[in-house]
Amino acid sequence: MLSTLAAATVAAHWGGPWFAGFGWLFLLIPLFWITVFVLIFVFAGRRWRRAAAANGGYGYGPRSGTRSAEQTLSERFAQGDIDEVEYRARLEVLRANRGDSA
């Protein structure tokens, strides 16, 4: 009888509260940290995408299609691919299509 009592006592206290109906609590800590990391990645991704959209793409600094076209045209003129008359005509067309005279 003493051995049965000892075995029952060990079996009752072996698992502690985990076997007393609270076994699911061990899932809360990993679920908490998974949620924290998911939220960090979601907010960081949104911020990164918002910054990329504000910069006109995935490069550095503000860009616009017309500004880039003017730079390309200026480079072609500097390299001698086009003459001054063609450069000024194309620049005028670019600025007219942009809608302002800046």
NORQUIDA-V692319 format. One record per pair of residues at least 4 apart in sequence whose ideal C-beta (glycine too) atoms are under 7 Angstrom apart, sorted by the first residue. I is the first residue (numbers start at 0). J is the second residue. If there is no record, write none. Layout:
i j
I J
I J
This chain:
i j
0 4
1 5
2 6
3 7
4 8
5 9
6 10
7 11
8 12
9 13
14 18
16 21
17 21
17 22
18 22
26 30
27 31
28 32
29 33
30 34
31 35
32 36
33 37
34 38
35 39
36 40
37 41
38 42
39 43
40 44
41 45
42 46
43 47
44 48
45 49
46 50
47 51
48 52
49 53
50 54
51 56
51 57
54 58
54 59
54 60
54 61
54 62
55 61
55 62
55 63
56 62
58 62
62 66
62 67
63 67
64 68
65 69
65 93
65 97
66 70
67 71
68 72
68 93
69 73
69 90
69 93
70 74
71 75
72 76
72 86
72 89
72 90
72 93
73 77
74 78
75 80
75 81
76 81
76 86
81 85
81 86
82 86
83 87
84 88
85 89
86 90
87 91
88 92
89 93
90 94
91 95
92 96
93 97
94 100
